[in-house]
C-alpha cells in the first residue's frame, strides 16, 4: 500500500511566524530517521518540509554538504552548522548523538571556514588560515590523521598546515583534497583505486594524504567523490574519473579522461551513476531504477506518467552503462545539479527543482515513494528573491536559498 506523507514533527516551541519564515527559504525531504532532515524530528517526509536553520542564516548559506545520514551547512561568513546522524562523531559536536536540528559547530567558532564536505560517516572543514579539520569515522583512514581512529571533535590534519585548500570531496570511505597549487590528494579506502595508484595489491587503505598523479598538464578546478568513485574537472571542461568503474567493467586507480567530446561545466557523482552538464544534461553509468532506458521518454515536466516504478529495482543493476541525455524540461535551462547515492536533482534558470531516481524514502519530494526515470518537478513554495541551491545526501534532499 502506498504510504502517505508523514506529518511534520513538533518543533519545540517555535512560533508559527518563524516556521512560515523558514518554509520560505530552506527545505528538506526524504529519509529522516537519524534527524538528517533537520526539521526537529526523526521521520521520513515525502514532501518538502521547513529545514530549521537559524533565522540569522537566511540569505547567508553558501553551501550544503549531504552525507550518509548527516548534513553540513556553510555560511558566507564562515560559520558551520551540522545535523543528522552523529554516531561516529561526524557532526563535530563532541558526542555521538543524532541531532535533528541544525546546530552550530562551536569548536570551529574561532575559525573562518571556507569549504565543507560530508562522506558517509565523516566530515571535513577547511579554513581561511590554511588548516584542515576532520571528524567522524576514521576506520579506513579517511580522516587522514595517520591512524584509523574516529573523532567526535574536529581534529586538525597537520599535513595540510599552511597549504591553501581549494576544495574537499568525500566518498563513502575516502577523502579528496584539491590544493591551490593544483595538486590533488586522497586518503581512506583504496580497494577500488579511488585514492590513486596502489603501492601494492595488498594495500586496502591509506591513513595519510597521498598525492594522486596521472593528470595531464592542466588546471584542476573541482573535485568530486561519492561511493567508491572519484572525479576531477579541469578549467577546459575535461573530466577525469578514477576508482570504481563508471564506464566499462574495470576499476581504475589513475585519473583517465572521459567524454572528451564534451565541454563539461558541472559534475555530480552518485554510487552507480554520474550527472554531467555540458549545455545539456547527461547521465553516465548504470541505471538502477528503470525497466527501460531513457530513449523516447517525454513528460520531463513532472506530470504523472508511466515512467515511475511501483517497486524499487535498485538491488538489481541493469547492464546499461552508457551516456544518456536527460530529457529536456520544457525550455528551462539547467543551472545546478546534485546527486545522492541513487537519486538526482537539478535547479533550472527559473528556480524550479526537479528530481528523479530512487524514491523509496520520499527523497524525490513528490509525495510518494515511487522511483522515477525522468525529472519530475518538486512543488516548493518559493517566495522572494535569491537563487536556489539543491543538495543530496544518501536518501534525502535539501534545497536552500543561497547567499
MITOR-621020 format. One line per 3 residues: for each residue x, y, z of C-alpha. Coordinates in steps of 0.2 Angstrom, whole numbers. Example, Ala and Ser with C-alpha at 12.3 -4.5 7.8 and 13.67 -1.06 7.14 Angstrom:
62 -22 39; 68 -5 36
This chain:
0 0 0; 6 17 -4; 12 27 11
5 44 15; 17 59 18; 22 59 37
16 74 46; 29 86 52; 35 84 70
33 97 84; 46 110 84; 49 113 102
40 129 104; 45 138 88; 32 151 83
21 149 68; 28 165 61; 46 158 62
40 142 54; 32 151 40; 48 161 38
59 145 37; 47 137 25; 51 151 13
70 149 11; 75 131 17; 68 114 14
72 96 16; 63 79 12; 66 61 11
74 49 24; 74 57 42; 76 43 54
93 50 60; 87 68 60; 95 72 44
81 82 38; 85 95 51; 66 98 55
66 93 73; 60 76 71; 65 58 66
53 53 52; 54 52 34; 45 65 24
39 63 6; 36 82 3; 47 97 6
47 102 25; 55 118 33; 73 115 37
76 123 53; 92 133 50; 93 148 62
84 163 55; 100 173 56; 107 161 42
94 167 29; 102 173 14; 119 168 21
120 150 16; 133 147 3; 134 128 3
126 112 10; 135 95 10; 125 79 12
132 63 19; 126 46 23; 113 52 35
120 69 41; 122 86 33; 133 102 35
128 120 30; 141 133 27; 138 152 28
146 165 18; 155 172 33; 162 155 38
150 148 51; 146 129 51; 130 120 56
128 101 56; 114 89 60; 108 71 57
117 55 62; 131 58 74; 135 40 79
153 41 73; 156 59 79; 154 66 61
144 81 67; 159 88 76; 149 92 92
160 81 104; 147 67 106; 140 53 97
122 59 97; 109 61 82; 104 79 81
88 83 72; 90 101 70; 105 112 63
117 116 77; 132 127 76; 149 118 77
156 128 92; 173 120 91; 175 130 74
168 146 81; 186 154 81; 189 149 63
183 155 47; 178 140 37; 179 141 18
173 124 12; 165 108 19; 162 91 14
152 76 21; 156 57 17; 146 43 23
151 45 41; 164 58 41; 166 77 39
179 90 34; 181 108 36; 195 119 28
199 137 35; 205 153 28; 221 151 38
226 135 28; 220 122 40; 210 106 38
199 99 52; 192 82 51; 180 72 62
169 56 62; 173 38 56; 191 35 54
192 16 52; 198 17 34; 210 31 37
198 43 29; 202 57 41; 220 57 35
227 58 53; 239 44 52; 229 32 61
212 23 60; 204 31 75; 187 40 74
185 58 82; 170 67 88; 178 84 88
186 92 73; 204 87 73; 217 96 63
226 87 49; 244 93 51; 249 88 34
240 102 26; 246 116 38; 250 131 28
244 123 11; 229 133 4; 214 121 1
203 125 -13; 190 110 -12; 186 95 -2
176 80 -9; 172 64 2; 165 47 -4
159 33 7; 176 29 15; 188 40 6
193 59 5; 200 70 -9; 208 87 -6
212 100 -20; 226 112 -16; 228 129 -24
245 123 -31; 234 111 -42; 239 95 -33
225 83 -28; 227 72 -13; 217 56 -7
216 46 8; 205 32 15; 199 16 7
209 12 -8; 202 -5 -13; 194 2 -29
208 13 -34; 198 29 -28; 213 37 -19
225 34 -34; 238 21 -39; 240 7 -26
258 4 -19; 254 -14 -18; 239 -25 -21
238 -29 -3; 236 -10 2; 217 -8 6
218 9 13; 229 24 17; 228 34 33
239 48 27; 237 60 12; 245 54 -4
247 64 -20; 236 57 -34; 246 58 -50
242 54 -68; 234 71 -73; 240 79 -89
247 97 -89; 230 105 -84; 222 116 -71
210 107 -60; 196 117 -54; 185 105 -45
185 88 -37; 170 75 -34; 168 60 -24
154 48 -19; 153 29 -15; 170 22 -22
171 35 -36; 182 50 -38; 182 63 -52
190 80 -56; 186 93 -69; 199 105 -77
197 123 -82; 194 117 -101; 179 107 -96
188 90 -97; 183 76 -85; 194 64 -77
187 49 -67; 195 35 -57; 190 22 -44
176 11 -46; 171 9 -64; 158 20 -71
162 16 -89; 165 -2 -93; 169 -15 -80
187 -11 -74; 191 -1 -59; 205 12 -62
217 18 -50; 223 33 -61; 213 48 -67
208 45 -85; 199 57 -96; 181 53 -100
169 61 -113; 182 70 -122; 169 77 -135
160 87 -121; 165 103 -113; 158 100 -96
154 114 -83; 147 103 -68; 148 86 -62
138 76 -48; 143 58 -43; 131 45 -36
135 27 -32; 132 20 -49; 129 35 -60
136 52 -63; 127 68 -70; 137 79 -82
131 96 -88; 138 102 -104; 125 114 -111
113 99 -110; 112 87 -96; 118 69 -97
118 54 -86; 133 42 -86; 133 25 -78
121 11 -73; 103 15 -72; 96 5 -57
79 12 -56; 71 9 -73; 64 -5 -83
68 3 -99; 81 16 -105; 78 34 -107
76 34 -126; 60 42 -131; 54 47 -113
44 63 -113; 35 71 -98; 50 79 -91
39 92 -83; 34 81 -69; 16 76 -74
10 59 -68; 15 46 -80; 20 28 -83
39 32 -81; 38 28 -62; 41 11 -55
30 4 -42; 44 -6 -34; 62 -2 -32
74 -11 -43; 90 -4 -35; 97 -21 -29
97 -27 -47; 108 -16 -58; 105 -17 -77
119 -20 -89; 117 -2 -96; 132 8 -94
132 22 -107; 130 41 -108; 112 46 -110
104 63 -112; 92 68 -99; 75 74 -107
73 92 -109; 62 102 -96; 50 112 -106
63 125 -111; 70 128 -94; 89 128 -93
98 118 -80; 109 129 -69; 114 117 -55
115 98 -52; 116 86 -37; 116 68 -34
113 56 -19; 118 38 -19; 104 33 -30
94 49 -34; 97 65 -44; 91 83 -43
93 99 -53; 88 118 -52; 83 127 -68
86 145 -73; 68 149 -67; 71 142 -50
62 126 -52; 68 110 -44; 67 93 -52
71 76 -45; 72 58 -52; 79 41 -47
76 30 -32; 61 36 -21; 59 24 -8
61 36 7; 52 51 -2; 69 59 -7
61 64 -23; 49 76 -14; 34 71 -24
23 65 -10; 26 46 -13; 39 33 -13
40 29 -31; 55 28 -42; 56 39 -57
67 38 -73; 65 56 -79; 65 73 -70
49 77 -60; 45 94 -54; 45 97 -35
32 108 -28; 42 121 -17; 33 136 -11
47 148 -15; 45 166 -11; 56 181 -13
72 184 -22; 88 174 -22; 95 159 -31
91 142 -26; 103 128 -22; 99 109 -21
109 96 -12; 108 77 -10; 113 65 4
111 46 4; 92 46 4; 87 64 7
87 81 -2; 90 99 4; 85 115 -5
91 132 1; 90 150 -4; 108 154 -7
119 169 -1
